[in-house]
Amino acid sequence: MFDQIILAELISTFFYSVIGMVLMYAAYKIIELLSPFPIVKEIEEDQNTALAILIGSVFVAMSIIIAAVILS
């Protein structure tokens, strides 16, 4: 009985983790498509710290939203 419960929790954790990563990747691609400049070039070559902080905060916000949806 406990083996089935633990297996179900492991499978659901893996499944939701994959869904979360796919959603985060999709959000990054949407941001990249909508921006008028290449994000990676701005952050890496031009050292745009403000843009890096903005993209990081978007990812943190998306992860909080995805975690809330998964836990509900």
GIZI-V306261 format. One record per residue. RES is the residue in one small letter. SS is DSSP state (2 for helix, 1 for strand, 0 for the rest). OMEGA is omega in whole degrees, 0 to 359 (999 if undefined). Layout:
# GIZI-V306261
res:RES ss:SS omega:OMEGA
res:RES ss:SS omega:OMEGA
This chain:
# GIZI-V306261
res:m ss:0 omega:180
res:f ss:2 omega:178
res:d ss:2 omega:179
res:q ss:2 omega:179
res:i ss:2 omega:180
res:i ss:2 omega:178
res:l ss:2 omega:179
res:a ss:2 omega:179
res:e ss:2 omega:179
res:l ss:2 omega:180
res:i ss:2 omega:180
res:s ss:2 omega:177
res:t ss:2 omega:178
res:f ss:2 omega:181
res:f ss:2 omega:181
res:y ss:2 omega:176
res:s ss:2 omega:179
res:v ss:2 omega:178
res:i ss:2 omega:179
res:g ss:2 omega:179
res:m ss:2 omega:178
res:v ss:2 omega:179
res:l ss:2 omega:177
res:m ss:2 omega:178
res:y ss:2 omega:179
res:a ss:2 omega:178
res:a ss:2 omega:178
res:y ss:2 omega:180
res:k ss:2 omega:178
res:i ss:2 omega:178
res:i ss:2 omega:180
res:e ss:2 omega:179
res:l ss:2 omega:184
res:l ss:2 omega:181
res:s ss:0 omega:182
res:p ss:0 omega:182
res:f ss:0 omega:178
res:p ss:0 omega:185
res:i ss:2 omega:183
res:v ss:2 omega:179
res:k ss:2 omega:180
res:e ss:2 omega:184
res:i ss:2 omega:186
res:e ss:2 omega:186
res:e ss:0 omega:183
res:d ss:0 omega:178
res:q ss:0 omega:180
res:n ss:0 omega:183
res:t ss:2 omega:181
res:a ss:2 omega:178
res:l ss:2 omega:178
res:a ss:2 omega:177
res:i ss:2 omega:179
res:l ss:2 omega:180
res:i ss:2 omega:178
res:g ss:2 omega:180
res:s ss:2 omega:175
res:v ss:2 omega:178
res:f ss:2 omega:177
res:v ss:2 omega:179
res:a ss:2 omega:178
res:m ss:2 omega:180
res:s ss:2 omega:176
res:i ss:2 omega:179
res:i ss:2 omega:180
res:i ss:2 omega:179
res:a ss:2 omega:178
res:a ss:2 omega:179
res:v ss:2 omega:180
res:i ss:2 omega:182
res:l ss:2 omega:182
res:s ss:0 omega:999
